[in-house]
Amino acid sequence: MRYYRKLIAFLVILIVPILPVNSQHNELFKKHSGDIGIGTGIDYGGFGIQVNQFLGPVCFIGGYGFNYIYYMPFGGIKYYILPKNTDNIFAPYLKVIYGCNAVIIIKYGPKDFYYGFTPGIGTNVRFGRIKSVGFNLDINVPIRTKKFNKDFDNYKMLYGNFEKTIFSFPISLGFQIALD
């Protein structure tokens, strides 16, 4: 748990001073009000859809995904760190999502899911004449709850070796289409 706190603090100290300067120079958000996408990873609730609503450099996230147990909603916020060049195809961002970020599945045993916060960084890679379609790639740092850690240790003692979590892979990938 200390590792996550140190990583988050480092990212905040490194990036916060440049946020106001870079976010004022891009026309991307005037072209598109939001986007909708399909993908896999924590950003998509496992495998699902994600809808983004832009309000300047801030973007509100919502979605619905299948986490190998249930279909569940999630939500969060992104803050875009935009370059001065409006023709740039990359739009990097910082984000925090709240939703299912851990699943334990034991063959012939219990299946549990856990909600929590997941900070991360990512980028949209847009292409086309008006940059209306593209991909997003994110690196996530799920913050596991005490309940998850306790259950994980208990299941390990009871069932021995089992599949850890579905969301242990920290990368999310999706395909996005802009809404105009």
C-alpha positions as CSV (number, residue, x, y, z in Angstrom):
1,M,0.0,0.0,0.0
2,R,2.9,2.4,0.7
3,Y,4.1,1.9,-2.9
4,Y,0.8,3.3,-4.3
5,R,0.9,6.3,-2.1
6,K,4.5,7.1,-3.0
7,L,3.7,6.7,-6.7
8,I,0.7,8.9,-6.6
9,A,2.5,11.6,-4.6
10,F,5.4,11.5,-7.1
11,L,3.1,11.9,-10.1
12,V,1.2,14.8,-8.4
13,I,4.4,16.6,-7.5
14,L,5.8,16.1,-11.0
15,I,2.8,17.0,-13.1
16,V,0.7,19.5,-11.2
17,P,2.9,22.5,-11.8
18,I,2.5,22.2,-15.6
19,L,-1.3,21.5,-15.7
20,P,-2.6,25.1,-16.0
21,V,-0.1,26.1,-18.7
22,N,-0.6,23.3,-21.2
23,S,-4.4,22.9,-20.8
24,Q,-5.2,26.3,-22.3
25,H,-3.8,25.9,-25.7
26,N,-5.8,23.2,-27.5
27,E,-8.9,23.4,-29.6
28,L,-9.7,19.6,-29.2
29,F,-12.5,20.2,-26.7
30,K,-14.2,22.8,-28.9
31,K,-14.4,20.2,-31.8
32,H,-15.9,17.3,-29.7
33,S,-18.2,17.3,-26.7
34,G,-17.4,13.8,-25.7
35,D,-16.8,10.3,-27.0
36,I,-18.0,6.7,-26.6
37,G,-15.9,3.6,-26.7
38,I,-15.5,-0.1,-26.2
39,G,-12.5,-1.8,-24.7
40,T,-11.0,-3.9,-22.0
41,G,-9.3,-3.2,-18.7
42,I,-10.3,-1.4,-15.5
43,D,-11.3,1.7,-17.6
44,Y,-14.0,-0.4,-19.1
45,G,-15.1,-2.4,-16.1
46,G,-13.4,-5.5,-17.3
47,F,-14.9,-5.6,-20.8
48,G,-17.4,-2.9,-21.6
49,I,-18.3,0.5,-22.8
50,Q,-17.1,3.9,-21.6
51,V,-18.7,7.4,-22.2
52,N,-16.7,10.6,-21.8
53,Q,-18.1,14.1,-21.4
54,F,-15.5,16.9,-22.0
55,L,-15.7,20.2,-20.0
56,G,-12.6,21.9,-21.1
57,P,-9.5,19.9,-20.1
58,V,-11.7,18.0,-17.5
59,C,-13.5,14.9,-18.7
60,F,-16.1,13.0,-16.8
61,I,-16.1,9.2,-17.3
62,G,-19.0,6.7,-16.9
63,G,-19.5,3.2,-18.1
64,Y,-20.7,-0.3,-17.7
65,G,-18.6,-3.4,-18.0
66,F,-18.5,-7.2,-17.4
67,N,-15.9,-8.2,-14.8
68,Y,-16.3,-12.0,-15.2
69,I,-18.8,-12.1,-12.4
70,Y,-21.4,-9.3,-13.0
71,Y,-22.1,-6.4,-15.2
72,M,-21.3,-3.3,-13.1
73,P,-21.1,0.5,-13.5
74,F,-18.0,2.7,-12.9
75,G,-17.2,6.4,-13.0
76,G,-14.4,8.8,-12.7
77,I,-12.6,11.9,-14.0
78,K,-9.7,12.7,-16.4
79,Y,-7.6,15.8,-16.6
80,Y,-6.0,16.3,-20.0
81,I,-2.5,17.7,-20.3
82,L,-2.7,19.1,-23.8
83,P,0.1,20.3,-26.0
84,K,0.2,23.7,-27.5
85,N,0.0,22.2,-31.0
86,T,-3.7,21.6,-31.9
87,D,-2.8,19.2,-34.7
88,N,-1.1,16.8,-32.3
89,I,-2.7,13.3,-32.4
90,F,-1.8,12.5,-28.8
91,A,-3.8,13.8,-25.8
92,P,-2.3,12.6,-22.5
93,Y,-4.2,12.7,-19.3
94,L,-4.3,11.9,-15.6
95,K,-7.3,10.1,-14.2
96,V,-9.0,8.6,-11.2
97,I,-11.8,6.0,-11.6
98,Y,-14.0,4.5,-8.9
99,G,-15.4,1.0,-9.7
100,C,-14.6,-2.6,-9.5
101,N,-10.8,-3.0,-9.6
102,A,-10.3,-6.5,-8.3
103,V,-12.0,-9.9,-8.8
104,I,-11.2,-13.2,-7.1
105,I,-12.4,-16.3,-8.8
106,I,-11.8,-19.7,-7.3
107,K,-12.7,-22.7,-9.4
108,Y,-15.5,-24.6,-7.6
109,G,-15.4,-21.9,-4.9
110,P,-16.3,-18.3,-4.1
111,K,-16.3,-15.5,-6.6
112,D,-15.9,-12.0,-5.2
113,F,-15.5,-8.5,-6.6
114,Y,-14.1,-5.4,-4.9
115,Y,-14.7,-1.7,-5.5
116,G,-12.0,0.9,-5.1
117,F,-10.2,3.8,-6.6
118,T,-7.8,3.4,-9.5
119,P,-5.6,6.3,-10.4
120,G,-3.6,6.2,-13.6
121,I,-2.2,7.9,-16.7
122,G,-3.1,7.5,-20.3
123,T,-3.4,9.0,-23.7
124,N,-5.9,9.3,-26.5
125,V,-4.4,8.6,-30.0
126,R,-6.7,10.3,-32.5
127,F,-6.6,10.0,-36.3
128,G,-8.7,11.0,-39.2
129,R,-9.3,14.5,-40.8
130,I,-11.1,15.9,-37.7
131,K,-9.6,13.5,-35.2
132,S,-13.0,11.9,-34.4
133,V,-11.8,8.3,-33.9
134,G,-9.0,6.8,-32.1
135,F,-7.6,4.6,-29.4
136,N,-6.9,5.2,-25.7
137,L,-4.2,3.4,-23.8
138,D,-3.9,3.7,-20.0
139,I,-1.6,2.5,-17.2
140,N,-3.6,1.9,-14.0
141,V,-2.6,1.6,-10.4
142,P,-5.5,-0.1,-8.6
143,I,-5.7,0.7,-4.9
144,R,-6.9,-2.5,-3.3
145,T,-9.1,-2.3,-0.2
146,K,-8.3,-3.9,3.2
147,K,-11.2,-6.3,2.6
148,F,-9.6,-7.5,-0.7
149,N,-6.3,-8.1,1.0
150,K,-7.9,-9.9,3.9
151,D,-10.1,-12.1,1.6
152,F,-7.1,-12.8,-0.6
153,D,-5.0,-14.1,2.3
154,N,-7.9,-16.1,3.7
155,Y,-8.7,-17.7,0.3
156,K,-5.0,-18.5,-0.2
157,M,-4.9,-20.4,3.1
158,L,-8.2,-22.2,2.4
159,Y,-7.8,-23.0,-1.3
160,G,-4.1,-23.0,-1.9
161,N,-3.0,-21.8,-5.3
162,F,-5.8,-20.1,-7.3
163,E,-6.1,-17.4,-10.0
164,K,-5.3,-14.1,-8.3
165,T,-7.4,-11.4,-9.9
166,I,-8.8,-10.8,-13.3
167,F,-7.7,-7.1,-13.1
168,S,-4.1,-7.7,-12.1
169,F,-2.9,-6.5,-15.6
170,P,-2.5,-2.7,-15.2
171,I,-3.1,-1.7,-18.9
172,S,-6.4,-0.7,-20.5
173,L,-7.0,-0.4,-24.2
174,G,-10.1,0.9,-26.0
175,F,-11.5,2.2,-29.3
176,Q,-13.2,5.6,-29.1
177,I,-15.6,7.5,-31.5
178,A,-16.2,11.2,-30.9
179,L,-19.7,12.5,-30.3
180,D,-20.4,15.8,-32.0
